[in-house]
Amino acid sequence: MTTIQNQDDLYGAPTPGALSDEVFENYRRYVNPPLARVMKLSGSPIEVRAEGSTIWDQNGKTYLDFAGGYGVFTLGHRHPRVLAAVREQLDRIALSGKTMFNVLLGRASKRLAELAPGDLEISFWCNSGTEAVEGAIKLARVATGRKKIVATHDAYHGKTFGALSASGREAFQTPFRPLLADVAHIPFGATDTLDAVLADAAAFIVEPVQGEGGVNVPPAGYLRAVREACDRTGALFIADEVQTGFGRCGYRFGCDRDGVVPDLMTLAKGLSGGVVPVGAYIARSPIWMRAYGKAPLIHTSTFGGSELACAAALAAMEVLESERLVENARERGEQLLAGCAEIAAEFPQVVARVRGLGLLVGVELRSEGYGGWIIPEMLKHGVTAAWTLNQQRVIRLEPPLVVSSEEIERALGALRAGVAAALGNLGSLE
């Protein structure tokens, strides 16, 4: 194990132990008291530095990041080309004053349109995925003159009011009811009820692969059926690509798997390569104009589309293409999924099944309790992983798209050790 030589890495704390005490006390008093207790009990370390696929904790221990910020770190941590673009922009202007033209917003929007499927063209820039979803829902209602939004069971679209209304987990929704009216949910991957439920809908919002729902991959052709049903009924097709976009699933965008073009696409997480918070939605021009052609300022964002965020996004999009990370995600994803399948076959008492697309892989356990052994054990072996929010029986593996074959094998070794630890404690979990 390496040790941190420079005390600056400890943010001014005299020792790693002192830093741990300070962080826990701050979380307990000022951040989230119950979460602080849970994280302390689970042995969560403190992140102090990161590079590529690696995170360093306060003691100098390294971890392969297979939680990946829930999809944020497509380019790994602190990609040098993105950092260089952000540093250079800091010496010019960081935030837009909004009263003048913003060069980088125009360039980033143009580049996004060039990479996006089909004729998606006009984009609205914000700060997060849930804001992008809010904007897409508003646009759909105004553009169609309809109110109803259709989503899927187990969906996750964010936790602001409209996005939460479209999300598909009762535990997140119940404390905040009544939510947005006229929202319906249907089974993910099913097509038999699409026409009936979309007949009076403004939009159908769906993830190409459900991330928080348990890494659920729909049958091939599902999004084509969605596209056709929306065309027949006049509902808009919103593809929520916040987690699946920018190469995550082994395609530039998840909807490319079925070769379809949605009416709107929401984006965030990997849009800046994990350096600056940024989100966006992109729409077909005629649809955007129907909504905002005569009222361009009825939906705005003070911080959205800042020069700093756009500089990061421009650099991140170029890295994604020039370093062929979409192809790497497909190849390494096949390796990761095959390795997980071998572990499932070796430990059927613990692992029920595995599934995934590209570098978004889910390991479904036979009991939620097994994850309480597996994830901490993986951490001991120097690999991070995370549950999916809507399905606590599913462990998500979501490494950066820059991950190497050797790093995949190291992570599989940690997963195997974690599953073995869970098997050895079956009695205590029953």
C-alpha positions in Angstrom: 0.0 0.0 0.0 1.2 3.5 -0.9 1.2 6.3 1.6 0.3 9.9 1.1 3.5 11.9 1.3 2.0 15.3 0.8 -0.3 16.5 3.6 -2.1 18.7 1.2 -3.8 15.5 0.0 -5.4 15.3 3.4 -7.0 18.8 2.9 -5.0 20.2 5.8 -5.8 17.5 8.4 -2.8 16.5 10.5 -3.4 12.8 10.1 -5.7 10.4 8.2 -7.4 9.6 11.5 -8.1 13.2 12.3 -9.5 13.7 8.9 -11.9 10.7 9.4 -13.1 12.1 12.7 -13.6 15.6 11.1 -15.5 14.2 8.1 -17.8 12.0 10.1 -18.6 14.8 12.6 -19.4 17.2 9.7 -21.6 14.7 8.0 -23.3 13.8 11.3 -24.1 17.4 12.2 -24.4 19.3 8.9 -24.9 17.0 6.0 -27.1 13.9 6.6 -27.0 12.3 10.1 -28.6 8.9 9.3 -26.5 8.5 6.1 -23.3 9.4 8.1 -24.1 6.5 10.5 -24.7 4.0 7.7 -21.6 5.0 5.9 -19.5 4.7 9.0 -20.9 1.3 9.9 -20.2 0.0 6.3 -16.6 1.1 6.7 -16.7 3.8 3.9 -13.3 5.4 3.4 -12.7 9.0 2.4 -11.9 9.9 -1.1 -9.0 12.4 -1.4 -7.6 11.9 -4.9 -8.6 10.3 -8.2 -7.1 9.6 -11.6 -8.4 7.5 -14.5 -10.1 4.4 -13.0 -8.5 4.8 -9.6 -9.5 6.5 -6.3 -7.1 7.1 -3.3 -8.4 7.2 0.2 -7.1 9.1 3.2 -4.7 6.2 4.1 -3.3 6.0 0.6 -5.1 2.8 -0.4 -6.2 2.6 -4.0 -9.5 1.5 -5.4 -10.7 0.6 -8.9 -13.9 2.7 -9.3 -16.5 0.3 -10.5 -19.3 2.4 -9.1 -18.2 5.1 -11.5 -20.3 7.9 -10.0 -23.4 6.1 -11.2 -22.4 6.7 -14.8 -20.7 10.1 -14.4 -17.0 9.1 -15.0 -17.2 8.0 -18.6 -13.7 9.3 -19.2 -12.4 8.2 -15.9 -11.4 10.7 -13.2 -9.8 14.0 -14.3 -9.1 13.2 -17.9 -6.2 15.5 -18.8 -7.8 16.9 -22.0 -10.9 17.9 -20.2 -8.9 19.4 -17.3 -6.8 21.4 -19.8 -9.9 22.8 -21.4 -11.4 23.8 -18.1 -8.2 25.4 -16.8 -7.8 27.4 -20.0 -11.4 28.6 -19.8 -11.1 29.6 -16.2 -8.5 32.2 -17.4 -11.1 33.7 -19.8 -14.7 33.5 -18.3 -16.3 30.9 -16.1 -20.0 31.7 -16.0 -22.2 33.3 -18.7 -23.7 36.7 -17.9 -26.7 35.6 -20.2 -27.0 39.1 -21.7 -24.6 38.4 -24.6 -23.9 35.6 -27.0 -21.9 32.7 -25.5 -19.4 31.3 -28.0 -18.9 27.9 -26.3 -22.6 27.3 -25.8 -23.1 27.6 -29.5 -20.2 25.3 -30.3 -21.2 22.7 -27.7 -24.8 22.7 -29.0 -23.6 22.3 -32.6 -21.2 19.4 -31.6 -24.0 17.7 -29.6 -26.3 17.9 -32.7 -23.6 16.4 -34.9 -23.2 13.4 -32.5 -26.9 12.9 -31.6 -29.1 10.5 -33.6 -30.9 11.7 -36.7 -32.3 15.2 -36.8 -32.1 16.1 -33.1 -30.8 19.6 -33.2 -31.8 22.2 -30.7 -30.5 21.8 -27.1 -31.2 23.3 -23.8 -28.4 23.3 -21.3 -28.8 22.9 -17.5 -26.9 21.4 -14.6 -28.2 17.9 -14.0 -30.2 15.0 -15.4 -33.3 15.7 -13.4 -33.3 19.3 -14.7 -33.0 17.9 -18.2 -36.0 15.7 -17.6 -38.0 18.6 -16.1 -37.3 20.6 -19.3 -38.2 17.8 -21.6 -41.6 17.2 -19.8 -42.4 20.9 -20.0 -41.5 21.1 -23.7 -43.6 18.0 -24.5 -46.7 19.4 -22.8 -46.4 22.8 -24.5 -45.6 21.3 -27.9 -48.5 18.8 -28.0 -51.1 20.7 -26.0 -51.6 17.5 -23.9 -50.9 17.0 -20.2 -50.4 13.2 -19.7 -46.9 11.8 -19.3 -46.3 8.0 -19.6 -43.3 6.3 -18.0 -42.4 2.8 -16.9 -42.4 0.8 -13.7 -39.0 0.9 -12.0 -37.9 3.9 -14.0 -35.6 6.5 -12.5 -35.7 10.0 -14.0 -34.6 12.1 -11.0 -36.0 13.5 -7.8 -37.2 17.0 -8.6 -41.0 17.2 -8.7 -41.8 16.4 -12.3 -39.0 13.9 -12.7 -40.0 12.2 -9.5 -43.6 11.9 -10.8 -42.3 10.0 -13.8 -39.9 7.8 -11.8 -41.2 4.4 -10.9 -40.5 3.7 -7.3 -43.2 4.3 -4.6 -40.6 4.6 -1.8 -39.3 7.8 -3.3 -42.7 9.2 -4.3 -44.9 8.5 -1.3 -43.6 11.2 1.1 -44.1 13.9 -1.5 -47.6 13.1 -2.8 -49.6 14.5 -4.4 -47.2 14.6 -7.3 -47.6 15.9 -10.8 -51.1 14.9 -12.1 -51.7 12.9 -15.3 -48.7 10.5 -15.0 -49.2 6.8 -15.9 -46.7 3.9 -15.6 -46.6 0.8 -17.7 -44.3 -2.3 -17.7 -40.8 -1.7 -19.1 -40.2 -3.6 -22.3 -43.8 -4.4 -23.0 -45.4 -3.1 -26.2 -49.0 -4.5 -26.2 -50.5 -1.5 -24.4 -48.5 1.3 -26.0 -51.1 2.5 -28.4 -53.9 2.6 -25.8 -52.0 4.4 -23.1 -50.3 6.9 -25.5 -53.5 7.9 -27.3 -54.0 11.0 -25.2 -50.4 11.4 -23.9 -48.0 14.3 -24.4 -45.0 12.0 -24.2 -43.6 8.6 -23.3 -40.3 8.9 -21.4 -38.2 5.8 -21.2 -34.6 4.7 -20.5 -32.9 2.6 -23.2 -31.7 0.5 -20.3 -33.0 0.9 -16.8 -30.1 1.7 -14.6 -31.5 2.3 -11.2 -34.3 -0.2 -12.0 -31.8 -3.0 -11.8 -29.9 -2.8 -15.1 -32.9 -4.0 -17.1 -32.2 -4.5 -20.8 -35.3 -4.5 -22.9 -35.8 -6.9 -25.9 -34.1 -5.8 -29.1 -36.6 -3.8 -31.1 -38.4 -2.4 -28.1 -37.5 1.2 -28.8 -38.5 0.8 -32.5 -42.0 -0.3 -31.2 -42.0 2.8 -29.0 -41.1 5.0 -31.9 -43.9 3.5 -34.1 -46.5 3.8 -31.3 -45.6 7.5 -30.7 -45.8 8.2 -34.4 -49.3 6.6 -34.5 -50.6 8.4 -31.4 -49.0 11.8 -31.7 -47.2 11.4 -28.3 -43.6 12.5 -28.2 -40.8 10.0 -27.6 -38.4 11.1 -24.8 -35.3 8.9 -24.5 -33.8 9.4 -21.1 -30.1 8.9 -21.8 -28.8 10.5 -18.6 -27.1 7.3 -17.7 -27.0 5.4 -21.0 -25.6 8.2 -23.2 -22.1 8.9 -24.4 -20.9 5.3 -24.9 -22.0 3.7 -21.6 -23.9 0.9 -23.3 -21.4 0.2 -26.1 -23.3 2.6 -28.4 -22.8 6.3 -28.7 -26.3 6.6 -27.3 -28.5 3.8 -26.0 -31.2 4.3 -28.5 -28.7 3.6 -31.3 -29.0 -0.1 -30.4 -32.4 -0.1 -32.1 -31.4 2.6 -34.7 -34.2 5.0 -33.6 -34.4 8.7 -33.3 -36.4 10.0 -30.4 -38.2 13.4 -30.4 -36.2 14.5 -27.3 -33.2 13.1 -25.5 -32.1 14.0 -22.0 -28.4 13.9 -21.1 -26.1 14.6 -18.1 -23.7 12.4 -16.1 -21.0 11.7 -18.8 -21.7 14.9 -20.8 -18.7 16.7 -19.3 -16.6 13.5 -18.8 -17.0 13.7 -15.0 -15.4 17.1 -14.5 -18.1 19.8 -14.3 -21.8 19.2 -13.5 -23.8 19.7 -16.7 -27.1 18.4 -18.2 -29.0 19.0 -21.4 -31.9 17.9 -23.5 -31.9 18.0 -27.3 -35.0 18.1 -29.4 -36.1 18.1 -33.0 -36.2 21.6 -34.3 -40.0 21.6 -35.3 -41.0 20.3 -31.9 -38.9 22.9 -30.1 -40.3 25.7 -32.2 -43.9 24.5 -31.5 -43.2 24.9 -27.8 -40.9 28.0 -27.6 -40.9 29.6 -31.0 -42.9 32.5 -29.8 -41.8 32.5 -26.1 -38.0 31.7 -26.0 -37.6 32.7 -22.3 -40.4 30.8 -20.6 -37.9 28.0 -19.6 -34.4 29.2 -18.6 -31.5 28.3 -16.3 -29.2 30.9 -14.7 -26.2 28.5 -14.5 -27.1 26.3 -17.5 -24.7 26.4 -20.5 -21.9 28.3 -18.7 -18.7 28.7 -20.5 -16.9 26.4 -18.1 -19.4 23.6 -18.5 -19.5 23.9 -22.2 -15.7 23.8 -22.4 -15.7 20.6 -20.5 -18.5 19.1 -22.6 -16.8 20.0 -25.8 -13.5 18.4 -24.7 -15.4 15.3 -23.4 -17.2 14.8 -26.6 -14.0 15.0 -28.6 -12.2 12.5 -26.2 -15.1 10.1 -26.5 -14.8 10.0 -30.3 -11.0 10.3 -30.8 -10.1 7.7 -28.2 -12.8 5.2 -29.5 -14.3 4.8 -26.1 -17.6 3.5 -27.4 -15.8 0.6 -28.9 -13.8 0.0 -25.7 -17.1 0.0 -23.7 -18.5 -2.7 -26.0 -15.4 -4.9 -25.8 -14.7 -4.5 -22.1 -18.4 -4.8 -21.4 -18.5 -8.2 -23.0 -15.5 -9.2 -20.9 -17.1 -8.0 -17.7 -20.5 -9.6 -18.4 -18.9 -12.9 -19.3 -16.8 -12.9 -16.1 -19.9 -12.1 -14.0 -21.7 -15.0 -15.7 -18.9 -17.3 -14.7 -19.2 -16.2 -11.1 -23.0 -16.7 -11.2 -22.5 -20.2 -12.4 -19.9 -20.9 -9.7 -22.1 -19.4 -6.9 -25.7 -20.1 -7.8 -26.8 -20.0 -4.1 -25.9 -16.3 -4.1 -26.2 -14.9 -7.6 -29.5 -15.4 -9.4 -28.5 -13.9 -12.8 -26.4 -11.2 -14.4 -27.3 -8.8 -17.3 -26.1 -5.7 -18.9 -25.2 -3.8 -22.0 -21.7 -2.3 -22.5 -20.2 -1.1 -19.3 -23.5 -1.1 -17.4 -23.7 -4.5 -15.7 -26.1 -5.7 -13.0 -25.5 -8.7 -10.7 -28.8 -9.8 -9.3 -28.6 -11.5 -5.9 -31.0 -14.0 -4.4 -31.3 -11.8 -1.3 -30.8 -8.1 -0.6 -28.8 -9.1 2.4 -26.0 -10.6 0.3 -25.0 -7.2 -0.9 -24.2 -6.2 2.6 -21.4 -8.7 2.5 -20.3 -8.4 -1.1 -19.9 -4.6 -1.5 -17.7 -4.2 1.7 -15.7 -7.3 0.8 -15.0 -5.8 -2.7 -14.0 -2.6 -1.0 -11.5 -4.6 1.1 -10.1 -5.9 -2.2 -9.8 -2.4 -3.6 -12.9 -2.2 -5.8 -15.9 0.0 -5.4 -19.4 -1.1 -6.4 -23.0 0.1 -5.7 -26.5 -1.0 -5.4 -29.1 0.1 -7.9 -31.6 2.5 -6.2 -34.8 0.8 -7.2 -33.7 -2.8 -6.8 -31.6 -3.4 -3.7 -30.9 -7.0 -4.8 -28.9 -5.8 -7.8 -25.3 -4.7 -7.6 -24.3 -2.4 -10.4 -20.8 -2.5 -12.0 -20.3 0.7 -14.0 -16.6 1.5 -14.5 -15.2 4.3 -16.7 -15.1 3.7 -20.4 -11.3 3.9 -20.3 -11.1 0.8 -18.2 -8.5 -1.8 -19.2 -8.8 -5.6 -19.6 -6.5 -6.0 -16.6 -8.6 -3.8 -14.5 -11.7 -5.8 -15.5 -10.0 -8.9 -14.3 -9.0 -7.3 -11.0 -12.6 -6.3 -10.4 -13.9 -9.7 -11.2 -11.5 -11.1 -8.6 -12.9 -8.8 -6.0 -16.5 -9.7 -7.0 -15.7 -13.4 -6.7 -14.2 -12.8 -3.2 -17.3 -10.8 -2.2 -19.7 -13.5 -3.4 -17.7 -16.2 -1.7 -17.9 -14.1 1.6 -21.6 -13.9 1.2 -21.8 -17.7 0.6 -19.8 -18.3 3.8 -22.3 -16.2 5.7 -25.5 -17.7 4.3 -26.6 -19.0 7.7 -26.4 -15.5 9.3 -28.5 -14.0 6.5 -31.4 -16.5 6.6 
